[in-house]
C-alpha cells in the first residue's frame, strides 16, 4: 500500500486534517480516509463522481453526511 498523506478538508469554517491513502488497483483507484478512527473508502463511479463505500456493521458512528460531502469535494478537487 502507498504511503499515507494528509487530506485537508474544509468543514464548518475550519480545516480538518485526515490521514488518507491512494489505493490503485488495475485501471481504477480508491481513497482510504481515516475519519474518527474509522476507515472509509471513496471510489469514482461510472460518471467519475466519488462515492463513499461504508459497510453498515463496520462503522460504529457514521460521520455526518455534510462531512462526507466535504471529503468528496476535496478528493474531486485533487483529482480534477
Secondary structure, 3 states (H helix, E strand, C coil): CCCCEEEEEEECCEEEEEEEEEEEECCEEEEEEEECCEEEEEEECCCCCEEEECCCCCCCCCCCHHHHHHHHHHHHHHHC
